[in-house]
Structures are given as structure tokens and as C-alpha cells.
Amino acid sequence: MAWYLYLARCADGSLYAGVTTNPSKRIASHNAGRGSKYVRSRGAAVLAYVEPCASRSAAQRREREVQSWTRQRKLALVSKQR
């Protein structure tokens, strides 16, 4: 099973980092109000970045790393993927 790190851009412009096996399905659950409290409180989200990881633990390590970054560094990561 493939695991992914993803960044979601919320309606207020903030970025949310998470891990999942299906990024598009996870964004849909966020937008349906069944995702995280953070995204639920900030409005609809769109998928801004996806990065495949070797395992769940690797994805979670990468998530923690990206969460510690500044907003500018996260935005640079998002712009690299485009």
C-alpha cells in the first residue's frame, strides 16, 4: 500500500499537512466535514501538494518535518511541484 504526504490549501489560505493512502479521497472527507478539526474550521480545502513515501512511518516522519517548516518554505515546496 502506497502512503503519501499531502498539503491542503484551506479556504483561508493556510496550509495543512497530513498523510494518507488516497489523497483525493482524503481531501473529499475534509471537505465533507469528516477530516481534521483544523481544516473543518478553515473552510474547504484543495490539494496543493502530494509526495509519495516508502511507508506509513516514512510519511509520518516527513509530515512532522514539513509541519516544522515556515509558511514560506511550505509554499516553495508547493510551487516546485507545479
ROSE-4610 file (N, C-alpha, C; in Angstrom, 1 decimal, always signed):
// ROSE-4610
residu = [M/M/M/A/A/A/W/W/W/Y/Y/Y/L/L/L/Y/Y/Y/L/L/L/A/A/A/R/R/R/C/C/C/A/A/A/D/D/D/G/G/G/S/S/S/L/L/L/Y/Y/Y/A/A/A/G/G/G/V/V/V/T/T/T/T/T/T/N/N/N/P/P/P/S/S/S/K/K/K/R/R/R/I/I/I/A/A/A/S/S/S/H/H/H/N/N/N/A/A/A/G/G/G/R/R/R/G/G/G/S/S/S/K/K/K/Y/Y/Y/V/V/V/R/R/R/S/S/S/R/R/R/G/G/G/A/A/A/A/A/A/V/V/V/L/L/L/A/A/A/Y/Y/Y/V/V/V/E/E/E/P/P/P/C/C/C/A/A/A/S/S/S/R/R/R/S/S/S/A/A/A/A/A/A/Q/Q/Q/R/R/R/R/R/R/E/E/E/R/R/R/E/E/E/V/V/V/Q/Q/Q/S/S/S/W/W/W/T/T/T/R/R/R/Q/Q/Q/R/R/R/K/K/K/L/L/L/A/A/A/L/L/L/V/V/V/S/S/S/K/K/K/Q/Q/Q/R/R/R]
num = [1/1/1/2/2/2/3/3/3/4/4/4/5/5/5/6/6/6/7/7/7/8/8/8/9/9/9/10/10/10/11/11/11/12/12/12/13/13/13/14/14/14/15/15/15/16/16/16/17/17/17/18/18/18/19/19/19/20/20/20/21/21/21/22/22/22/23/23/23/24/24/24/25/25/25/26/26/26/27/27/27/28/28/28/29/29/29/30/30/30/31/31/31/32/32/32/33/33/33/34/34/34/35/35/35/36/36/36/37/37/37/38/38/38/39/39/39/40/40/40/41/41/41/42/42/42/43/43/43/44/44/44/45/45/45/46/46/46/47/47/47/48/48/48/49/49/49/50/50/50/51/51/51/52/52/52/53/53/53/54/54/54/55/55/55/56/56/56/57/57/57/58/58/58/59/59/59/60/60/60/61/61/61/62/62/62/63/63/63/64/64/64/65/65/65/66/66/66/67/67/67/68/68/68/69/69/69/70/70/70/71/71/71/72/72/72/73/73/73/74/74/74/75/75/75/76/76/76/77/77/77/78/78/78/79/79/79/80/80/80/81/81/81/82/82/82]
x = [+0.8/+0.0/+0.9/+0.6/+1.4/+0.9/+1.8/+1.5/+2.0/+1.2/+1.6/+1.5/+2.4/+2.4/+1.6/+0.6/-0.1/-0.2/-0.2/-0.5/-1.8/-2.7/-4.0/-4.0/-4.5/-4.7/-6.1/-6.3/-7.7/-8.2/-9.5/-10.2/-9.6/-9.0/-8.4/-7.0/-6.5/-5.1/-4.1/-4.5/-3.5/-3.2/-2.1/-1.7/-1.8/-2.3/-2.4/-1.7/-0.8/+0.0/-0.7/-0.7/-1.3/-0.7/-1.0/-0.6/-1.9/-1.8/-3.0/-2.5/-3.4/-3.1/-3.9/-4.8/-5.6/-5.8/-4.9/-5.0/-6.3/-6.8/-8.1/-9.3/-9.3/-10.4/-10.3/-9.1/-8.9/-9.3/-9.0/-9.5/-11.0/-11.6/-13.1/-13.6/-13.0/-13.5/-13.3/-12.2/-12.0/-13.1/-13.4/-14.5/-15.9/-16.1/-17.4/-17.5/-16.5/-16.6/-16.1/-15.6/-15.2/-13.6/-12.9/-11.5/-11.1/-9.9/-9.4/-10.2/-10.1/-10.8/-10.2/-8.9/-8.2/-8.8/-8.9/-9.5/-11.0/-11.7/-13.1/-13.4/-12.5/-12.7/-12.2/-11.5/-11.0/-11.6/-12.6/-13.3/-12.8/-13.3/-13.0/-11.5/-11.0/-9.6/-9.4/-8.3/-7.9/-6.5/-6.2/-4.9/-3.9/-2.9/-1.8/-0.5/-0.3/+1.0/+0.8/+1.4/+1.4/+2.8/+3.3/+4.6/+4.5/+4.9/+4.9/+5.9/+5.6/+6.6/+6.7/+7.8/+8.0/+7.1/+6.7/+5.9/+5.1/+4.2/+3.4/+4.4/+5.3/+6.2/+7.1/+7.5/+8.3/+7.4/+6.1/+5.2/+5.0/+4.8/+4.6/+5.9/+7.1/+8.3/+8.4/+8.0/+8.1/+7.0/+5.9/+4.8/+5.3/+5.9/+6.5/+7.5/+8.4/+9.4/+8.8/+7.8/+7.2/+6.4/+5.7/+5.0/+5.9/+7.1/+8.0/+8.5/+8.3/+8.8/+8.0/+8.6/+7.9/+6.9/+6.0/+5.0/+5.7/+6.7/+7.4/+8.0/+8.6/+9.3/+8.2/+7.1/+6.0/+5.5/+5.3/+4.9/+5.9/+7.2/+8.2/+8.1/+7.8/+7.6/+6.4/+5.3/+4.1/+4.4/+5.2/+5.4/+6.4/+7.2/+8.2/+7.4/+6.3/+5.5/+4.8/+4.5/+3.7/+4.5]
y = [-1.2/+0.0/+1.2/+2.2/+3.4/+4.4/+5.1/+6.2/+7.5/+8.6/+9.9/+11.0/+11.9/+13.2/+14.1/+14.9/+15.9/+17.2/+18.3/+19.6/+20.0/+20.5/+21.0/+22.5/+23.2/+24.7/+24.9/+25.5/+25.8/+27.1/+27.3/+28.5/+29.8/+29.7/+31.0/+31.1/+30.2/+30.4/+29.6/+29.0/+28.3/+26.9/+26.3/+25.0/+24.0/+22.8/+21.7/+20.5/+19.9/+18.7/+17.5/+16.4/+15.2/+14.0/+12.8/+11.6/+10.7/+10.0/+9.2/+8.2/+7.2/+6.3/+6.8/+7.7/+8.2/+9.7/+10.5/+12.0/+12.6/+12.2/+12.9/+12.5/+11.2/+10.8/+11.5/+11.7/+12.4/+13.9/+14.5/+15.9/+16.0/+15.0/+14.9/+14.8/+13.9/+13.8/+15.0/+15.7/+17.0/+18.0/+18.1/+19.0/+18.6/+17.3/+16.8/+17.0/+17.5/+17.8/+16.6/+15.5/+14.3/+14.2/+15.3/+15.3/+15.9/+16.6/+17.2/+18.4/+18.7/+19.9/+21.2/+21.1/+22.3/+22.7/+21.7/+22.1/+22.4/+21.7/+21.9/+23.4/+23.9/+25.3/+26.4/+26.0/+26.9/+26.9/+26.1/+26.0/+25.0/+24.9/+23.9/+23.9/+22.7/+22.6/+22.0/+22.4/+21.8/+21.2/+20.2/+19.5/+20.4/+20.8/+21.7/+20.9/+19.8/+19.1/+17.6/+16.7/+15.3/+14.7/+14.0/+13.4/+11.9/+11.0/+9.5/+9.2/+8.3/+7.9/+6.4/+5.9/+4.4/+3.6/+4.2/+3.5/+4.5/+4.0/+4.9/+5.7/+5.0/+5.7/+6.7/+6.4/+7.4/+8.7/+8.4/+9.5/+10.4/+9.7/+10.4/+11.2/+10.7/+11.4/+12.7/+12.5/+13.6/+14.7/+14.2/+15.1/+16.0/+15.4/+16.1/+17.1/+16.7/+17.6/+18.8/+18.6/+19.7/+20.6/+20.0/+20.8/+21.8/+21.5/+22.3/+23.5/+23.4/+24.5/+25.7/+26.8/+28.1/+28.0/+28.9/+29.0/+29.2/+30.1/+30.4/+29.1/+28.3/+27.1/+26.1/+26.0/+25.1/+25.6/+26.9/+27.4/+27.2/+27.2/+26.9/+25.4/+24.5/+23.1/+23.0/+23.6/+23.6/+24.1/+25.2/+25.7/+24.9/+24.1/+23.2/+22.1/+21.6/+20.5/+20.9/+22.2/+22.6/+22.7]
z = [+0.0/+0.0/+0.0/-0.9/-1.0/+0.0/+0.6/+1.5/+0.9/+1.2/+0.7/+1.8/+1.7/+2.4/+1.5/+2.1/+1.3/+2.0/+1.2/+1.8/+1.2/+2.0/+1.6/+1.8/+0.8/+1.0/+1.4/+2.6/+3.1/+2.5/+2.7/+2.1/+2.6/+3.9/+4.4/+4.0/+3.1/+2.6/+3.4/+4.5/+5.3/+4.7/+5.1/+4.6/+5.7/+5.4/+6.3/+5.8/+6.6/+6.2/+6.8/+6.0/+6.5/+5.7/+6.2/+5.4/+5.2/+4.1/+3.6/+2.6/+2.3/+1.2/-0.1/+0.1/-1.1/-0.9/-1.5/-1.2/-1.7/-2.9/-3.3/-2.5/-2.0/-1.1/+0.2/+0.7/+2.0/+1.9/+0.8/+0.6/+0.6/-0.1/-0.1/+1.3/+2.1/+3.5/+4.3/+4.1/+4.8/+4.4/+3.1/+2.7/+3.1/+3.4/+3.8/+5.4/+6.0/+7.4/+8.3/+7.6/+8.3/+8.5/+8.1/+8.3/+9.6/+9.6/+10.8/+11.2/+12.5/+13.1/+12.4/+12.2/+11.6/+10.3/+9.4/+8.1/+8.2/+9.0/+9.2/+9.6/+10.5/+11.0/+10.0/+8.9/+8.0/+6.6/+6.4/+5.2/+4.2/+3.0/+2.1/+1.7/+1.4/+1.1/-0.3/-0.9/-2.2/-2.0/-2.8/-2.7/-3.4/-2.6/-3.1/-3.4/-2.8/-2.9/-2.5/-3.2/-2.9/-3.1/-2.1/-2.2/-1.8/-2.7/-2.3/-1.3/-0.4/+0.7/+0.7/+1.2/+1.1/+2.1/+3.2/+4.2/+5.0/+5.8/+6.7/+7.6/+8.2/+9.1/+8.4/+7.2/+6.4/+6.1/+5.8/+5.5/+6.8/+7.9/+9.2/+9.6/+9.4/+9.6/+8.8/+7.5/+6.6/+6.9/+7.4/+7.8/+9.0/+10.0/+11.1/+10.7/+9.7/+9.2/+8.5/+7.6/+6.9/+7.8/+8.8/+9.8/+10.5/+10.7/+11.5/+10.6/+9.3/+8.4/+8.5/+8.0/+7.9/+6.8/+6.8/+5.7/+4.3/+4.3/+3.1/+2.5/+3.3/+2.9/+2.3/+3.0/+2.5/+1.2/+1.0/-0.3/-1.4/-1.1/-2.0/-2.5/-1.5/-1.9/-2.8/-2.5/-3.3/-4.7/-4.8/-6.2/-7.0/-6.3/-7.0/-7.8/-7.2/-7.8/-9.1/-9.2/-10.4/-11.6]
